[in-house]
Amino acid sequence: MRDLILNFASGKVEGSGCDWVGLFTLYGTYDIETGRCSLVKQYLGMHEVNYAGQNDGDGHWLWGVWTMPRSADRGGFHLWPKGMADPTGSSLRAEEDLPVAELVPTV
């Protein structure tokens, strides 16, 4: 998720955001005792994605698995507060060899 705002209160989670698929809302539940969180991301006018996660123990990061109803699609996710470093320590990097230009003198 690229842009996300979540509000946690009284065992419920609500929020909204935007990612490469589009605008979405989020709703679900959390349990402070177990650290478990269950979310549904509903893309506006489109499909939904279910998230089942677990807090890492410090109350900041959430890790888990996303699934799509009526599909075999699934994968892992992690969320952390804005301003904190990526807990996986990963970063994206790309390199490409550029062609070497040959200068040809003009007469």
Steps between C-alpha positions, in 0.01 A plus 500: 500500500633836413274743690311372802330647805379263773312573822502243781238542777307263727602188307400638160712621210385745234691677230550590138776534248624476145739261328583397144158329464297800614317661792384275783346490845612270781306359793558223748582401856802464726570337834752664733543180705597276208635763259281361222339722239249419226437754221297526182623737230213597271601665174239754396278337238726195480615193693602453861812358663509334845795549735578284806791632702691480824668780692874449547473559874603865524173642369651657189526246220236268360592190299273249332338353191258654251250294300246579232154345530399278205865479395812303585701824516681558829820648633677652795476854632644721769395845619689747716453864603611780273844628596627165627752298301381200297509213754622255237806711428431460129523766236445516127785560262533479125800523273534497126799518271469799274619478141828671432473771242767509235607843387557523127685808380326698228693641212 
